[in-house]
Amino acid sequence: MIRLDKAKERLRAIPKDYTYTEARALLNQLGFEESNKGKTSGSRVKFFRPSDEKIILLHKPHPSDVMIYKSVQGLAKFLKNIGDL
């Protein structure tokens, strides 16, 4: 199994310990580019894929790297809806 497939499988399981680093790596492999949305964005991060102009906003967790469960569910749902999961 290639690394992308393993990353997708992990997200499909919607684990409670899914990290922002894992999400960023998966989205980058799927062609998304990370953007901080400017100085006033706080911990909101936009991921944009130029090929089909899809956008998802994620909250960068702090101080831990573990995302909240609802965010992981939302990411999985978004990627399923666009056919990437």
Secondary structure, DSSP 8 states (H G I E B T S, - for coil): --HHHHHHHHHHT--TT-BHHHHHHHHHHTT-EEE--SGGGTTEEEEEETTTTEEEEEE--SSSSB--HHHHHHHHHHHHHTT--
